């Protein structure tokens, strides 16, 4: 086992817990705990946060591919804004 293994175990578990909580929160919102427009907006935003966490932490974009990180963040922001704009304009 490498020396970096145990050091990265806690952040991975913490990110996994955040992703699990966000999934449960999105499910709860979709099941009627909030008005439909608020729930849909929150679900889209939760999805964007989850995608960002996965890209940064599980795809190892925290230390490598530095030019790629802003490009992916911009792509995620544009897609999220398009989805929200399309939903709210309908």
Z-matrix of the N, CA and C atoms (Angstrom, degrees):
N
C 1 1.441
C 2 1.521 1 108.13
N 3 1.315 2 115.20 1 139.82
C 4 1.454 3 118.82 2 -179.33
C 5 1.525 4 110.57 3 -78.48
N 6 1.322 5 115.07 4 164.13
C 7 1.467 6 119.96 5 -179.45
C 8 1.517 7 111.69 6 -70.35
N 9 1.331 8 117.48 7 -21.74
C 10 1.465 9 120.56 8 -177.94
C 11 1.529 10 111.95 9 -81.56
N 12 1.312 11 118.72 10 -14.71
C 13 1.462 12 122.04 11 -176.65
C 14 1.522 13 114.56 12 -57.58
N 15 1.331 14 120.02 13 -59.32
C 16 1.459 15 120.21 14 -177.78
C 17 1.518 16 113.63 15 -65.34
N 18 1.326 17 117.51 16 -30.31
C 19 1.454 18 120.36 17 -178.90
C 20 1.528 19 110.87 18 -66.08
N 21 1.325 20 118.03 19 -31.88
C 22 1.457 21 121.98 20 -177.75
C 23 1.523 22 112.63 21 -90.61
N 24 1.323 23 118.54 22 -5.23
C 25 1.462 24 121.00 23 -175.40
C 26 1.527 25 111.80 24 -67.57
N 27 1.324 26 118.35 25 -42.84
C 28 1.474 27 120.39 26 -178.09
C 29 1.524 28 111.88 27 -66.99
N 30 1.336 29 121.29 28 -46.57
C 31 1.459 30 119.04 29 178.84
C 32 1.522 31 113.04 30 -62.42
N 33 1.317 32 117.64 31 -36.99
C 34 1.461 33 119.89 32 178.87
C 35 1.526 34 109.65 33 -63.55
N 36 1.325 35 117.17 34 -43.02
C 37 1.465 36 120.45 35 178.50
C 38 1.526 37 110.96 36 -65.28
N 39 1.312 38 116.80 37 -38.66
C 40 1.467 39 119.82 38 179.19
C 41 1.522 40 110.75 39 -66.79
N 42 1.320 41 117.35 40 -42.94
C 43 1.470 42 120.53 41 178.51
C 44 1.515 43 109.90 42 -65.05
N 45 1.319 44 117.01 43 -40.86
C 46 1.461 45 120.11 44 177.29
C 47 1.532 46 110.63 45 -60.39
N 48 1.328 47 117.09 46 -42.11
C 49 1.468 48 120.68 47 179.15
C 50 1.533 49 111.02 48 -63.75
N 51 1.321 50 117.21 49 -41.17
C 52 1.469 51 120.36 50 177.74
C 53 1.525 52 110.07 51 -63.63
N 54 1.331 53 117.10 52 -43.18
C 55 1.460 54 120.31 53 178.58
C 56 1.535 55 111.35 54 -63.07
N 57 1.318 56 116.79 55 -41.19
C 58 1.460 57 120.27 56 178.61
C 59 1.521 58 111.05 57 -65.46
N 60 1.326 59 117.30 58 -43.63
C 61 1.459 60 120.74 59 178.50
C 62 1.526 61 110.92 60 -63.22
N 63 1.334 62 117.38 61 -41.35
C 64 1.463 63 120.62 62 178.73
C 65 1.528 64 111.01 63 -64.44
N 66 1.323 65 117.62 64 -36.69
C 67 1.459 66 120.39 65 177.35
C 68 1.524 67 111.34 66 -66.49
N 69 1.321 68 116.56 67 -42.48
C 70 1.469 69 120.51 68 178.28
C 71 1.522 70 110.28 69 -66.12
N 72 1.326 71 117.14 70 -40.69
C 73 1.466 72 120.59 71 178.34
C 74 1.524 73 110.68 72 -63.49
N 75 1.315 74 117.89 73 -42.28
C 76 1.464 75 121.42 74 177.39
C 77 1.514 76 111.74 75 -63.04
N 78 1.312 77 116.72 76 -40.75
C 79 1.466 78 120.28 77 177.35
C 80 1.524 79 110.57 78 -64.08
N 81 1.332 80 116.91 79 -43.78
C 82 1.464 81 120.31 80 179.85
C 83 1.527 82 111.15 81 -62.51
N 84 1.314 83 116.81 82 -40.83
C 85 1.463 84 120.13 83 177.96
C 86 1.520 85 111.29 84 -64.27
N 87 1.317 86 116.53 85 -41.42
C 88 1.462 87 120.55 86 -178.63
C 89 1.523 88 112.16 87 -69.14
N 90 1.301 89 117.39 88 -23.13
C 91 1.460 90 120.73 89 -178.38
C 92 1.519 91 113.05 90 -88.50
N 93 1.313 92 117.78 91 11.37
C 94 1.449 93 119.40 92 170.43
C 95 1.505 94 117.00 93 105.99
N 96 1.320 95 118.88 94 15.49
C 97 1.452 96 120.00 95 178.37
C 98 1.525 97 112.25 96 -82.14
N 99 1.322 98 116.87 97 -5.72
C 100 1.463 99 121.44 98 179.04
C 101 1.532 100 107.99 99 -143.98
N 102 1.334 101 117.34 100 158.37
C 103 1.467 102 119.27 101 174.94
C 104 1.530 103 110.66 102 -57.54
N 105 1.324 104 116.07 103 154.39
C 106 1.464 105 121.36 104 -171.10
C 107 1.527 106 113.15 105 -58.11
N 108 1.311 107 118.14 106 -46.62
C 109 1.479 108 119.79 107 -178.00
C 110 1.528 109 111.39 108 -65.86
N 111 1.318 110 116.76 109 -40.18
C 112 1.467 111 120.52 110 178.57
C 113 1.531 112 109.97 111 -67.22
N 114 1.321 113 116.42 112 -42.65
C 115 1.467 114 120.22 113 -179.68
C 116 1.522 115 111.02 114 -63.97
N 117 1.324 116 117.89 115 -42.25
C 118 1.462 117 120.38 116 179.94
C 119 1.521 118 111.09 117 -65.75
N 120 1.322 119 116.65 118 -42.03
C 121 1.463 120 120.22 119 178.24
C 122 1.523 121 110.60 120 -63.39
N 123 1.311 122 116.60 121 -44.75
C 124 1.466 123 120.57 122 179.00
C 125 1.525 124 110.68 123 -63.81
N 126 1.336 125 117.91 124 -38.43
C 127 1.461 126 120.56 125 179.49
C 128 1.526 127 111.15 126 -65.37
N 129 1.321 128 117.23 127 -40.22
C 130 1.470 129 120.25 128 178.02
C 131 1.526 130 110.23 129 -65.65
N 132 1.321 131 116.81 130 -42.82
C 133 1.471 132 120.09 131 179.25
C 134 1.529 133 111.77 132 -67.32
N 135 1.327 134 116.48 133 -39.64
C 136 1.473 135 119.51 134 175.87
C 137 1.526 136 110.83 135 -62.37
N 138 1.319 137 116.57 136 -40.30
C 139 1.462 138 119.92 137 178.05
C 140 1.525 139 110.93 138 -62.48
N 141 1.321 140 116.87 139 -40.55
C 142 1.466 141 119.85 140 178.86
C 143 1.528 142 110.97 141 -64.61
N 144 1.317 143 116.97 142 -41.34
C 145 1.466 144 120.53 143 178.09
C 146 1.530 145 110.13 144 -63.62
N 147 1.325 146 116.26 145 -43.50
C 148 1.455 147 119.74 146 -179.87
C 149 1.531 148 111.38 147 -64.59
N 150 1.319 149 116.78 148 -41.07
C 151 1.462 150 120.06 149 178.04
C 152 1.524 151 110.18 150 -62.33
N 153 1.327 152 116.43 151 -42.81
C 154 1.461 153 119.92 152 178.65
C 155 1.526 154 111.06 153 -62.14
N 156 1.312 155 117.73 154 -44.73
C 157 1.469 156 120.43 155 178.82
C 158 1.523 157 111.29 156 -61.23
N 159 1.312 158 116.75 157 -42.07
C 160 1.463 159 119.87 158 -179.92
C 161 1.521 160 110.70 159 -66.46
N 162 1.336 161 116.56 160 -43.27
C 163 1.468 162 118.85 161 179.52
C 164 1.524 163 111.33 162 -61.95
N 165 1.317 164 116.61 163 -45.13
C 166 1.465 165 119.79 164 -174.06
C 167 1.526 166 111.85 165 -75.58
N 168 1.328 167 117.78 166 -44.07
C 169 1.461 168 119.80 167 -171.14
C 170 1.526 169 114.10 168 -94.91
N 171 1.318 170 118.20 169 -38.89
C 172 1.460 171 118.77 170 -176.47
C 173 1.517 172 113.29 171 -94.04
N 174 1.333 173 116.76 172 -19.95
C 175 1.461 174 119.60 173 176.43
C 176 1.527 175 110.62 174 -97.78
N 177 1.338 176 116.67 175 8.36
C 178 1.464 177 123.81 176 175.87
C 179 1.521 178 113.08 177 56.90
N 180 1.322 179 116.65 178 42.12
C 181 1.459 180 119.74 179 176.58
C 182 1.518 181 111.73 180 -90.78
N 183 1.340 182 117.55 181 8.26
C 184 1.459 183 119.96 182 179.12
C 185 1.517 184 111.94 183 -75.98
N 186 1.311 185 118.22 184 -30.09
C 187 1.455 186 119.75 185 -174.47
C 188 1.515 187 112.82 186 -120.04
N 189 1.311 188 118.07 187 -25.00
C 190 1.458 189 119.83 188 -177.36
C 191 1.522 190 109.90 189 -117.20
N 192 1.274 191 115.43 190 171.21
C 193 1.465 192 122.11 191 177.20
C 194 1.528 193 111.36 192 56.43
N 195 1.312 194 116.59 193 42.31
C 196 1.465 195 121.15 194 -177.16
C 197 1.525 196 112.26 195 -54.51
N 198 1.331 197 121.59 196 -40.37
C 199 1.472 198 118.85 197 177.72
C 200 1.528 199 112.66 198 -67.05
N 201 1.305 200 116.75 199 -22.88
C 202 1.458 201 120.36 200 -178.08
C 203 1.521 202 112.18 201 -78.23
N 204 1.317 203 118.38 202 -28.35
C 205 1.467 204 121.42 203 -176.92
C 206 1.516 205 113.43 204 -60.69
N 207 1.333 206 120.49 205 -50.06
C 208 1.466 207 118.79 206 178.46
C 209 1.531 208 112.84 207 -64.22
N 210 1.321 209 116.87 208 -34.13
C 211 1.461 210 120.30 209 178.19
C 212 1.529 211 110.73 210 -64.52
N 213 1.324 212 117.24 211 -44.74
C 214 1.456 213 120.40 212 178.21
C 215 1.522 214 111.97 213 -67.70
N 216 1.321 215 117.50 214 -37.30
C 217 1.466 216 120.70 215 176.93
C 218 1.526 217 110.55 216 -64.52
N 219 1.323 218 117.20 217 -40.80
C 220 1.463 219 120.44 218 177.83
C 221 1.519 220 110.78 219 -65.93
N 222 1.325 221 116.86 220 -42.00
C 223 1.463 222 120.73 221 177.87
C 224 1.522 223 110.61 222 -59.99
N 225 1.310 224 116.56 223 -45.20
C 226 1.458 225 120.82 224 179.83
C 227 1.528 226 111.14 225 -63.52
N 228 1.316 227 117.24 226 -41.09
C 229 1.466 228 120.83 227 178.91
C 230 1.528 229 110.90 228 -64.90
N 231 1.322 230 117.51 229 -42.78
C 232 1.465 231 120.72 230 179.88
C 233 1.525 232 110.73 231 -64.45
N 234 1.313 233 116.95 232 -46.46
C 235 1.467 234 120.19 233 -179.81
C 236 1.528 235 110.56 234 -62.58
N 237 1.322 236 117.05 235 -42.47
C 238 1.471 237 120.66 236 178.98
C 239 1.519 238 110.66 237 -62.73
N 240 1.324 239 117.35 238 -44.86
C 241 1.461 240 120.50 239 179.31
C 242 1.527 241 112.01 240 -65.30
N 243 1.318 242 117.70 241 -37.40
C 244 1.467 243 120.60 242 176.67
C 245 1.524 244 110.44 243 -63.95
N 246 1.333 245 116.75 244 -44.78
C 247 1.465 246 120.05 245 178.61
C 248 1.528 247 111.44 246 -62.51
N 249 1.332 248 116.72 247 -46.68
C 250 1.452 249 119.98 248 179.65
C 251 1.530 250 111.37 249 -65.30
N 252 1.319 251 116.65 250 -42.19
C 253 1.460 252 119.81 251 178.43
C 254 1.508 253 112.39 252 -63.17
N 255 1.305 254 116.94 253 -42.51
C 256 1.455 255 120.84 254 177.62
C 257 1.519 256 112.08 255 -65.37
N 258 1.299 257 116.14 256 -38.39
C 259 1.458 258 118.95 257 -179.55
C 260 1.528 259 111.42 258 -69.79
N 261 1.324 260 116.84 259 -44.67
C 262 1.458 261 120.11 260 -176.32
C 263 1.532 262 112.76 261 -76.99
N 264 1.327 263 118.25 262 -20.38
C 265 1.473 264 119.34 263 178.98
C 266 1.529 265 111.91 264 -84.05
N 267 1.305 266 117.35 265 -15.78
C 268 1.475 267 120.57 266 -178.66
C 269 1.503 268 113.02 267 -76.84
